[in-house]
């Protein structure tokens, strides 16, 4: 039997986790100094979290420790299962490195088992859509090697484009300078960002005004999408109206597939801030 593992950064609703029997490793975050872990069996209450951020409550994250990987993966391997971990981008987190170290250690202990860790170079539904693809392949009887091969290939064409409502959170994380954040806020400049080939967040444009920034995300989709009938993802940090505006713009550009819409999970959400809207889809390239 094959067990598919991921982490809470994948941003998958509890119903999907249950449907595909996914094993989800919780990542750590802090709200006003208090440690917290998202329960994968319960959908995240984004409104309360992002309202707290808006009111000035400090939030932060911490890198996962090696034991958090070793314990659940060891249990699956000891039970006779093979393991595929599909996780958060190593370009923005040390999670992928910790997973790789865990796999190396476990391969020595369980040489007869198949173990793989895949860095998706993505977060939120950029990661989550790849997890779902792997789960559906497994459900349809795909072997271990084919799942690893396809997800390893498809991660390179998973497009991630997003816009933020407040530059202050990116400034705190060192993504933009303090001066740029101040000027951008005054001029109502909305940056456009994407995940690059290494899974790092990079600036790819800017607009003036909220609707223009969301329209720009739809324009990126129209330019890069490989198949307008394929499932996409939209994540928002407590801005359901913005997510719907984006989806409507995508429909106007010919999108005919299913859209998985979620509220940004707390770990990634702490870095992009309230009001962020992100789009994830398979493109001809990133």
TORFI-190938 format. One record per residue (C-alpha): chain; residue in three letters; x, z, y. Coordinates in nm, 4 decimals. Each point is the difference from the previous one (the first is absolute). Layout:
residues N
A|ALA|X|Z|Y
...
***
This chain:
residues 286
A|UNK|0.0000|0.0000|0.0000
A|UNK|0.1104|-0.0710|0.3581
A|UNK|-0.0552|0.2501|0.2800
A|UNK|0.0003|-0.1290|0.3582
A|UNK|0.1216|0.2506|0.2573
A|UNK|-0.0087|-0.0240|0.3770
A|UNK|-0.0029|0.2423|0.2938
A|UNK|-0.2571|0.0988|0.2609
A|UNK|0.1532|-0.2439|0.2480
A|UNK|-0.1775|-0.2756|-0.1973
A|UNK|-0.3143|0.1114|0.1846
A|UNK|-0.2350|-0.0750|-0.2893
A|UNK|-0.3522|0.1464|-0.0050
A|UNK|-0.0665|0.2632|-0.2654
A|UNK|-0.2458|-0.2324|-0.1752
A|UNK|0.2734|-0.2597|-0.0609
A|UNK|0.2416|0.2629|-0.1264
A|UNK|-0.2583|0.1211|-0.2477
A|UNK|-0.1128|-0.3493|-0.1043
A|UNK|0.3503|-0.1129|-0.0924
A|UNK|0.1290|0.3396|-0.1227
A|UNK|0.2849|-0.0083|0.2501
A|UNK|0.2470|0.2862|0.0215
A|UNK|0.0613|0.0880|0.3633
A|UNK|0.2890|0.2130|0.1264
A|UNK|-0.0962|0.1909|0.3190
A|UNK|0.2331|-0.0287|0.2990
A|UNK|0.0538|0.2938|0.2355
A|UNK|-0.1035|0.0311|0.3626
A|UNK|-0.0320|0.2860|0.2469
A|UNK|-0.2778|0.0791|0.2463
A|UNK|0.1026|0.2510|0.2654
A|UNK|0.2765|0.1192|-0.2323
A|UNK|-0.2264|0.0498|-0.3023
A|UNK|0.0951|-0.1976|-0.3111
A|UNK|-0.2678|-0.2284|-0.1417
A|UNK|-0.0402|-0.2499|-0.2841
A|UNK|-0.2729|-0.2583|-0.0254
A|UNK|-0.2155|0.0416|-0.3108
A|UNK|-0.0189|-0.3457|-0.1636
A|UNK|-0.3366|0.0916|-0.1549
A|UNK|-0.1595|0.0523|0.3433
A|UNK|-0.0301|-0.2592|0.2755
A|UNK|0.1991|0.0963|0.3089
A|UNK|-0.1914|0.1486|0.2986
A|UNK|0.1659|-0.2140|0.2631
A|UNK|-0.2170|0.0953|0.2941
A|UNK|0.0957|0.3676|-0.0070
A|UNK|0.3692|-0.0862|-0.0427
A|UNK|0.0195|-0.2581|0.2776
A|UNK|-0.2124|0.2093|0.2356
A|UNK|0.2572|0.2771|-0.0499
A|UNK|0.2780|-0.2438|0.0899
A|UNK|-0.1898|-0.1132|0.3100
A|UNK|-0.0337|0.3615|0.1112
A|UNK|0.3770|0.0489|-0.0242
A|UNK|0.0325|0.1721|-0.3371
A|UNK|0.3499|-0.0772|-0.1313
A|UNK|0.0195|-0.1869|-0.3315
A|UNK|0.3073|-0.0960|-0.1985
A|UNK|0.1091|-0.1101|-0.3467
A|UNK|0.2661|0.0975|-0.2530
A|UNK|0.1844|-0.2028|-0.2600
A|UNK|-0.1210|0.0493|-0.3555
A|UNK|0.2360|0.1913|-0.2278
A|UNK|0.1281|-0.1378|-0.3282
A|UNK|-0.1934|0.2511|-0.2100
A|UNK|-0.3296|-0.1340|0.1336
A|UNK|0.0831|-0.3266|-0.1781
A|UNK|0.1758|0.1355|-0.3057
A|UNK|-0.2755|0.2352|-0.1138
A|UNK|-0.2971|-0.2428|-0.0226
A|UNK|0.2086|-0.2948|-0.1195
A|UNK|0.1722|0.2162|-0.2613
A|UNK|-0.3378|0.1168|-0.1311
A|UNK|-0.1234|-0.3582|-0.0409
A|UNK|0.3181|-0.1131|-0.1742
A|UNK|0.0027|0.3032|-0.2286
A|UNK|-0.3571|-0.0894|-0.1009
A|UNK|0.1244|-0.3407|-0.1119
A|UNK|-0.1109|-0.2086|0.2991
A|UNK|0.1962|-0.2589|0.1937
A|UNK|0.0053|0.0482|0.3778
A|UNK|-0.0178|-0.2297|0.3040
A|UNK|0.0306|0.1699|0.3389
A|UNK|-0.1077|-0.2150|0.2970
A|UNK|0.0872|0.1769|0.3209
A|UNK|0.0488|0.0264|0.3733
A|UNK|0.2533|-0.2113|0.1888
A|UNK|0.3599|0.1141|-0.0111
A|UNK|0.0332|-0.1510|0.3464
A|UNK|-0.2016|0.2826|0.1556
A|UNK|0.0321|0.2837|-0.2509
A|UNK|0.2388|0.1557|-0.2492
A|UNK|-0.2767|-0.0021|-0.2620
A|UNK|0.1230|-0.3210|-0.1648
A|UNK|0.3533|0.1415|-0.0343
A|UNK|-0.1317|0.3180|-0.1601
A|UNK|-0.2070|-0.2063|-0.2435
A|UNK|0.3008|-0.2138|-0.0935
A|UNK|0.2070|0.3128|-0.0667
A|UNK|-0.2785|0.1428|-0.2164
A|UNK|-0.0239|-0.3217|-0.2034
A|UNK|0.3760|-0.0068|-0.0575
A|UNK|-0.0043|0.3579|-0.1252
A|UNK|-0.3045|-0.0523|-0.2198
A|UNK|0.1336|-0.3206|-0.1558
A|UNK|0.2926|0.1992|-0.1336
A|UNK|-0.2342|0.2559|-0.1545
A|UNK|-0.2536|-0.2536|-0.1320
A|UNK|0.2020|-0.3118|-0.0944
A|UNK|-0.2813|-0.1209|-0.2276
A|UNK|-0.2573|-0.0116|0.2818
A|UNK|-0.0521|-0.2618|0.2703
A|UNK|0.0278|0.1362|0.3564
A|UNK|-0.0073|-0.1871|0.3313
A|UNK|-0.0162|0.0998|0.3674
A|UNK|-0.1070|-0.2694|0.2462
A|UNK|0.0656|0.0379|0.3718
A|UNK|-0.2887|-0.1942|0.1568
A|UNK|0.1704|-0.0235|0.3409
A|UNK|-0.3443|0.1052|0.1219
A|UNK|-0.2240|0.2951|0.0775
A|UNK|-0.3722|0.0687|0.0164
A|UNK|-0.1966|-0.2896|-0.1497
A|UNK|0.3066|-0.2255|0.0022
A|UNK|0.1086|0.2270|-0.2825
A|UNK|-0.3508|0.0716|-0.1258
A|UNK|-0.1040|-0.3620|-0.0530
A|UNK|0.3071|-0.0523|-0.2185
A|UNK|-0.0893|0.3112|-0.2006
A|UNK|-0.3513|-0.1365|-0.0530
A|UNK|0.1393|-0.3362|-0.1080
A|UNK|0.2181|0.1728|-0.2593
A|UNK|-0.2923|0.2121|-0.1207
A|UNK|-0.2216|-0.3057|-0.0441
A|UNK|0.2756|-0.1827|-0.1856
A|UNK|0.0344|0.2974|-0.2332
A|UNK|-0.3775|0.0103|-0.0494
A|UNK|0.0128|-0.3659|-0.1018
A|UNK|0.2710|0.0661|-0.2570
A|UNK|0.3130|-0.1108|0.1841
A|UNK|0.3246|0.1330|-0.1523
A|UNK|0.2429|0.2322|0.1797
A|UNK|0.2531|-0.2732|0.0805
A|UNK|-0.2578|-0.2357|0.1540
A|UNK|-0.1477|0.2722|0.2235
A|UNK|0.3440|0.1006|0.1279
A|UNK|0.1012|-0.3633|0.0532
A|UNK|-0.3162|-0.0965|0.1916
A|UNK|-0.0147|0.3071|0.2256
A|UNK|0.3731|-0.0291|0.0713
A|UNK|-0.0585|-0.3591|0.1101
A|UNK|-0.3259|0.0522|0.1908
A|UNK|0.1389|0.2867|0.2076
A|UNK|0.2084|-0.2543|0.1913
A|UNK|-0.3101|-0.1810|0.1282
A|UNK|-0.2135|0.3056|0.0814
A|UNK|-0.0582|-0.0314|0.3745
A|UNK|-0.0467|0.3158|0.2075
A|UNK|-0.1000|-0.0389|0.3636
A|UNK|-0.1303|0.2774|0.2214
A|UNK|-0.0601|0.1176|0.3522
A|UNK|-0.0001|0.3521|0.1409
A|UNK|-0.2210|0.1566|0.2629
A|UNK|0.2620|0.2360|0.1443
A|UNK|0.3710|-0.0793|0.0199
A|UNK|0.0906|0.3708|0.0152
A|UNK|0.0018|0.0369|-0.3796
A|UNK|0.2348|-0.2951|-0.0479
A|UNK|0.2204|0.1386|0.2770
A|UNK|0.0246|0.3352|-0.1780
A|UNK|0.1092|-0.1805|-0.3140
A|UNK|0.2613|-0.2004|0.1866
A|UNK|-0.1807|-0.3346|-0.0378
A|UNK|-0.0208|-0.0589|0.3748
A|UNK|0.1842|0.1558|0.2930
A|UNK|-0.1590|0.2720|0.2118
A|UNK|0.0119|-0.2243|0.3063
A|UNK|-0.1716|-0.2838|-0.1865
A|UNK|-0.2682|0.2383|-0.1227
A|UNK|-0.0736|0.1219|0.3516
A|UNK|-0.0111|-0.3497|0.1491
A|UNK|-0.2050|-0.1333|-0.2900
A|UNK|-0.2552|0.2765|0.0354
A|UNK|-0.0397|-0.0537|0.3737
A|UNK|-0.0363|-0.3777|-0.0386
A|UNK|-0.2234|0.0350|-0.3087
A|UNK|0.2477|-0.2016|-0.2054
A|UNK|-0.0756|0.0047|-0.3701
A|UNK|0.2962|-0.0751|-0.2268
A|UNK|-0.0345|-0.2140|-0.3103
A|UNK|0.2120|0.1136|-0.2933
A|UNK|0.0668|-0.1092|-0.3543
A|UNK|0.1875|0.0998|-0.3119
A|UNK|0.3130|-0.2149|-0.0371
A|UNK|0.1711|-0.1219|-0.3191
A|UNK|0.1627|0.3415|-0.0495
A|UNK|-0.3205|0.1903|0.0633
A|UNK|0.1073|0.1186|0.3432
A|UNK|-0.2382|0.0027|0.2970
A|UNK|0.0924|-0.2558|0.2653
A|UNK|-0.1595|-0.1195|0.3223
A|UNK|-0.1435|-0.3519|-0.0253
A|UNK|-0.1938|-0.0372|0.3255
A|UNK|-0.2134|0.1711|0.2587
A|UNK|-0.3327|-0.0473|0.1726
A|UNK|-0.1841|0.1591|0.2882
A|UNK|-0.3213|0.1675|-0.1115
A|UNK|-0.1444|0.1223|-0.3254
A|UNK|-0.2154|-0.2963|-0.1003
A|UNK|0.2847|-0.2415|0.0658
A|UNK|0.2261|0.1968|-0.2332
A|UNK|-0.2569|-0.0058|-0.2808
A|UNK|-0.0609|-0.3706|0.0544
A|UNK|0.3755|-0.0550|-0.0262
A|UNK|-0.0011|0.1606|-0.3464
A|UNK|-0.2656|-0.2502|-0.1069
A|UNK|0.2163|-0.2787|0.1409
A|UNK|0.2944|0.1136|-0.2151
A|UNK|-0.2304|-0.0128|-0.3012
A|UNK|-0.1160|-0.3530|0.0776
A|UNK|0.3607|-0.1157|0.0399
A|UNK|0.1474|0.1648|-0.3095
A|UNK|-0.2716|0.0566|-0.2620
A|UNK|0.0562|-0.1659|-0.3373
A|UNK|-0.3620|0.0086|-0.1237
A|UNK|-0.2979|0.0851|0.2219
A|UNK|-0.2048|0.1083|-0.3022
A|UNK|0.2482|0.2672|-0.1120
A|UNK|-0.0689|0.3708|0.0536
A|UNK|0.1484|0.1576|0.3122
A|UNK|0.0319|0.3525|0.1365
A|UNK|-0.0713|0.1550|0.3384
A|UNK|0.1107|0.3551|0.0823
A|UNK|-0.0978|0.1810|0.3168
A|UNK|0.0907|0.3388|0.1454
A|UNK|-0.3536|0.1099|0.0891
A|UNK|-0.1080|-0.3262|0.1614
A|UNK|-0.2681|-0.1475|-0.2254
A|UNK|-0.1296|-0.2149|0.2865
A|UNK|0.3426|-0.1577|0.0477
A|UNK|0.0249|-0.0681|-0.3733
A|UNK|-0.3407|-0.1703|0.0047
A|UNK|0.0958|-0.2082|0.3057
A|UNK|0.3080|-0.1200|-0.1889
A|UNK|-0.2000|-0.0802|-0.3144
A|UNK|-0.2523|-0.2003|0.2032
A|UNK|0.2872|-0.1950|0.1591
A|UNK|0.1420|-0.0732|-0.3457
A|UNK|-0.3383|-0.1257|-0.1226
A|UNK|-0.0134|-0.2323|0.2996
A|UNK|0.3362|-0.1396|-0.1114
A|UNK|-0.1256|-0.0792|-0.3487
A|UNK|0.0731|0.3147|-0.1991
A|UNK|-0.2434|0.0084|-0.2953
A|UNK|0.1433|0.2681|-0.2267
A|UNK|-0.0528|0.3724|-0.0499
A|UNK|0.1390|0.2453|0.2541
A|UNK|0.1025|0.3533|-0.0907
A|UNK|-0.0308|0.2100|0.3161
A|UNK|0.1405|0.3536|0.0102
A|UNK|0.0937|0.2704|0.2465
A|UNK|0.3776|0.0301|0.0303
A|UNK|0.1353|0.2702|-0.2293
A|UNK|0.1725|0.2916|0.1806
A|UNK|0.3676|-0.0676|-0.0737
A|UNK|0.0217|-0.3534|0.1381
A|UNK|-0.2707|0.0818|0.2524
A|UNK|0.2115|0.2752|0.1542
A|UNK|0.2573|-0.2592|0.1082
A|UNK|-0.2336|-0.2699|0.1355
A|UNK|-0.2566|0.2302|0.1612
A|UNK|-0.3765|0.0040|0.0575
A|UNK|-0.1655|-0.3321|0.0683
A|UNK|0.2464|-0.2109|-0.1976
A|UNK|-0.1486|-0.2995|-0.1813
A|UNK|0.1981|-0.1808|-0.2696
A|UNK|-0.0556|-0.3161|-0.2025
A|UNK|0.1450|-0.0698|-0.3459
A|UNK|-0.0173|-0.3318|-0.1856
A|UNK|0.1957|-0.2344|-0.2220
A|UNK|0.1700|-0.2672|0.2086
A|UNK|0.2236|-0.2995|-0.0451
A|UNK|0.2736|0.2364|0.1160
A|UNK|0.0164|0.3330|0.1828
***
